[in-house]
Amino acid sequence: MKLHSTKAAPVRRATGRQWRRGGGRWHTLDGAESVPEQRRCTADVVVDCAVYEDGCRAASLPPQQVLDEARKRGGFAWIGLHQPDAEHLAEVAEVFGLHSLAVEDAVQAHQRPKLERYGDTLFLVLKTIVFVEHEKLTATSEVVDTGEIMVFAGPDFVVVVRHGSAPGLARVRKALEARPDMLKHGPAAVLHAIADQVTDDFLDVADAVELDVDALESDVFSTAHGDDAERIYQLKRELIEFKHAVYPMARPLERLTEGADGLIGAEMRRYFRDVSDHLSHVKERLTAYSELVDGLLAANLSQLAVQQNVDMRRISAAAAILAIPTMIAGFYGMNFEHMPELRWTFGYPLMLGVTATLSALVFRAFRRIGWL
C-alpha cells in the first residue's frame, strides 16, 4: 500500500494546524481551504508531524514525506496520531516500517502497559488517567477515566498514537521544543517526555482522589451516620481502575532504565530512573488509599452492625414497657364473674396508676443501663 501523493500548496506551520485524510489527499485545516463535507467523515488523525534537527524543529511535513526529510537532515521525525483507524495507521506503518502486530495493538487499543521490541523499533503502551470532576462522591460517580498512548520509537522517528481520554501531547511537544539540549537526544527524549507527563498526570489525579478519600472518611465517622457502603465500594472500584493503569507501567520503565536497549543512552536512562521513582511514589499512595478505603468499608459495616444492635435494644425495651399495660389489660379483659376489685369504684383508677408506675420503673431501668 502506498500513501496518496500530495500536490497541495506548500506546508506552513500554524497554531492548531492538523491534517485530515479524505478523498485521496491530505488537507491542511486552515481558513483558506475548505474541505467538502463528505471528505470530513473521519476524525482528526494526524495532529502534528515535524522533522527535528539538532534539537530544533526544522520542518512541518505530511507523513509520507517526513521520514525521508528527517534522514536527509540526519534528524528524526515525530508524528502524533489521534484515534486512527486501520486504514490510516496502515499507511503510516508502511512509511515507517512498523510491525503488523504492534500496528494491530495500536488500532484496537485496550492494551496493558507494556514494552515490546520489533526489530530496531520499540513499542511502548501507556495507560493514561484523567480525573472526572464531580461535586460530591456518590454511588454512581465516575472518579477516573482511562485512555491509552502507544509510542513507536525508532532510531530516526517517533510515532505516537492516542486513544480514549488520553490528554493531548501538544504541551509535551512545546516543552521539548523549548529545550533543544534535551531534544538532541532524539526519539529517546520524546519517549521520556511522554512517560514523564503521564506519570505527572498520575500524581495530579492521586491528589484529587485523596480529596475524595478524605471527604468520605469524614462522612463515615461523622455524627450523622449513614449507609456509605455503596459510595465506598464505588471509590474502591475507581481505585482499582487507577491501579490497572499505574502498576503494570513499572516493568516497562525498569527495562528502559536497565540499559538493555541501544536506543536509550546512558544519559536518558538517568531520566527514566527519575520517572520510575515518581511512579513508585504513585504506587505507594494508591496502596495507602486502597488500605484506607478497605478500612472505611469495614468501619462502615461495623457502624451499621452497632446501629442495628442499638435499634434492637430500643425496640426490645419499648416492647417490655408495652408488655406491662398489655398484661394488666389482658387480665381484666377475661370474662370471669368473680375477679378482684371488679365492681370496686376505684378499681379502674388503681389499674391505671399501677400500670403507669410499673411502666415508669421499667423505663427508668432501661435508661440506667443505656438501652433507651
N, C-alpha and C positions, 0 to 999 in steps of 0.2 A: 504493500500500500504506500502511495506517495502523497505527500501533502500538496494541496492545490497551490498553484503559483499565485503570487501576489503582484499585481500591477497597479496598485493604488498609488495615491500620492505619497511622497516621502514621509517617513515616520518621524514625528516630532514628539518629544516628551512633554506631557502636560499633566497637571494635577488631576487625579481621578481618571486618567486615561486607562481604559480597559479594552480588551479585544473580544469580539464575538465572531463565531464562525457561523456563516449562513449562506446558503446559495452558492457554495463552492468558493467563497472568498473570505478573507479576514477583513473586517471593517473596524476602523477606529471610531470610537464613540465621542465625536465632538459635534459641535453645533453646525459645522459646515457640511456634514454629510448625513443624510437621512437614510435609515435602513428600512426597507419595506417591512411591513408588519409580519408577513409570512416568514421572513428571514430571522425574526427575533423570537422564535418559539423556544429556543434554548437559553437557559440562564447564563449569566456571565461565567465564562470558563477561564480564560487567561486574564488574571488580574494585573500582572506586570511581567515584563520579560526584558531583561537587560544583560549587557556584557560589562564585566568589571575587569579593569586592568590596573595593576599596581595599587590596589586598594581604592580605586576611584571608579565611578560609573562612567563608562566610555561611550555606550550607545544603547538605544532602545530599539529593538528589532522584533519582527514577528518570529514565532517559534521555529519556523522552518529555516531561518537564516541565522539565528543567534548562535548556534553551536559552531558553525563554520567561522563566523566572525570572531568568536572567543578564541578559537585555535589559531587563527591568523595573528591575533594580538598577543597570544601567549597568556591570556587571562582565563576567566571562567564565565559561564552563563548561569543565570539564576532566573528561573521561570516559576511563577506561582499560579496554581490552578484551583478553582473553587468548584467542587462537586461536579467533576467532569463525568460524562457518560462514557460507555465503552468505546464509541467511535472517536470521540475527541482524544481520549487517552491513548488509544491505539496509534493515532497519528503522531502524537508526541513521543510515544515509546519507540516508534520506528526511527525518528530523528535521533534520539538519544541512546538507542540501543538498550532499552530496558527489558528485563527478563519478563517473560509472559506470566509466570506465577506471581511475581510481585505486582505486575500490572493488574492481574485479576483481583488480588487483595485490595489494591488501591481503588478499584471500581466498586467492589462490593462493600467495602468498609466493614464495620463491626468486627474489627480485629483487636486482639490483645496487644498491649505494648510489647514490642519485640525488636530485635536487631538481626537482620539476615544479610549475608553477603552473596551476591550473584556476580561472579567474575571479579571485575575491578570496581563494582558498584555496591555501595552499602544501601540497604533498605531499612529505614527506621520508622517504626509506628509508635505514635504517642497519643495517649488519651488526654483530652482537654476537659476542664471543668469550668462551668460558669455558674455563679450564684444567682438564683432566681429570687428577685426581690419580693417580699411579702410583708404585710403589716404585722401579722401575728401567726405563729405556727399553729396550724390546725391539723385535723386527722387526714386531710387531703392535700396539704400544702406540698408543692414541689420546691425542694430546697436547692438542689443542684441539677444541672443539665450537662450532658456529656457531648463531646464532639471528638473528631479524630484528625490528626495531622500525619500524613505519610511523607517521608522525605527520601528521595533518591539522590544519593551523593556519589559522584564520580570524580576522577582526577581534575576534570575541567567543566563540571556542570553540577547544578543543584536543581532538582525538580521537586516542588512542594505541592502536595495535594491536600486540600482541606475539605472536611465533611461535617455536616451537622452544625452544631452551635459553636464550633471552634472559632475563636476570635480571629479577626483579620491580622495579617502579619505585616501590614504597612508600617507599623511602629517599629518592628524589628528591623525591617529594611532601612528605614530612615535613620535609626540609631546606628546601624552598622556603617551606613554611608557617611555618617559624621565621624567615624573612627577609621580612617584609612590604614592606620597601623595594624588594626585588628583584621580588617578586610583583606589585607595582604596574605593572610594565612589561607585564603581561598575557601573552597567548599567546607572545610573543617570549621572555619569561623562561623559560617552560616548555620551549620549543624549545631554548634554550641549555642549560638544566639537563640535559636528556636527552642532548644531544650531548656535553656535558662529562663526564657519567657514563660514557657509552660509551667515550670517549677515555681516561678514567682507568682503566677496566677493561682497555683495551688495554695501558696501561703496567704494570698488575699482572701480566697474562698474560705480557708480554715479560720481566718479572723472573723469572717461573717458568720460562719457556722457556730463559732464559740459563743456569739451573742445569743443565738437560738438556744444553745445548751444552757447558758446561764439563766435566760428567761424561763425556760422550762423547769429548771431546778428551783427557782423562786416560787413558781406556781405549785409545784409538788409539795413544798414544805410551807406553804402559806397557811394561814388560819382557816381560810375558806377552802376546805378540802373538796376536791372534785375528782372525777374519774378521768385522769390524764393518760391512761394506758394507751389509747389509740394515738394520741399525739406523740407519745414517747416511741411507740412502735414505728410510726411514720418517719420520725427523725432517725431511728435506727436503720431503717431501710435506705434512707438517703445517705447515711454514713457508709453503708456497705457499697453503694454505687460509687461513692467518692474513693473508697479504698480500692475498688477494682481498677480505678484509673491510676492510682499512686503506687501501690505495692509492686505490680509487675514491671514498673518502669525502672526499678532498682538494678535488675540484672543487665539490661542494655547499657545503662550508664557505667556499670562496673566493667563491662567489656571495652567500652570506649576509653576508660582510664587505665586499662591494663597494658595498652600499647601493643596489642596483638595485631592491630591493623595499620598498614603503612600509610593510609590516608590521613590518620591523626598523628601529627607530630608531637614531639616531647613537650613543646610549649603549650599546645592546645590540650594535652592530657591534664595539665595542671588546672586549666579552666573547667574541664569536665569533672575533675575531682571536687571542685567548689560547688558545682551543680549537684553532684551526688550528696554532698554534705547538707545542702538545703533540702534535698528530697528526704534525707534521713530525719531531718527536723520535722517535716510534714508528717512522716510516718509515725513519729513519736507522739505528735499531737493527736493524730487520728486514733491511735491506740488509747490514749488517755480519754478522748471523747467517748469512744466506744465503751470503755470500762465505766465511765461516769453515767452514761445513758443506761447501761445494764443495771447499775446501782439504783438509778432513778426508777426504773421499771420494778425492781424488787421492792424498793421503798414504797412505791405507789400501791403495789399489791398488798404489802403489809399494812398500809394505812387502811385499805379497803377492808381487810380482814378484821382489824381492830375496830373500825367503824361499825362493821356488821355485828361484832360482839357487843359493842355498846348499845346498839339498837335492840339487840335481842334481850339484853338485861333490862332495858327500859320497858320493852314490851312485857317481859315476864313480871316486872314489878307492877305495872299497870294491871295485868291480869290478876295478880294476887290481891291488889286493892279492890278490884271489882268483884272478886270472889266472895268478899265478906257480905255486901248487901245482897248478892245473888243467893248466898246460902241462907241468910235470915229470911229473905222473901220467899225462898223455897219452902222453908219450914211452915210459915204461916199461909202458904198457898195450898196446903194439903187440906182436904175436905173431911177432917175428923171433927166429931162433935165435941169431945172433951179435950180441949187444948188449953195450956196455961194462959191466963190473962186474956182469954179470947173476948170476954164480954166486959173487961175492965175499962173504965173511962179513959184512963191514962195509958192504956196499953200501946196505942199507936204512937204517941209522942215518945214513949220509952223506947220502942223499937227503933225509931229514927235516931234518937240520941245514942243508943248503943251502937248502931251502925256507923254513925259519924265518928264516934270515939274510936272504935276499933280501926276504921279506915285511916284516921289521922295517925294513930300509933304505928300502923304498918308503913304508912308513907314516911313517917319520921325515921323509922328503922332503915328503910331503903335509902333515904338521903344520907344517913350516917355512914353507910358502907359504900356510898358512891354510885349506886345504881340509878339514882334519879338526880 
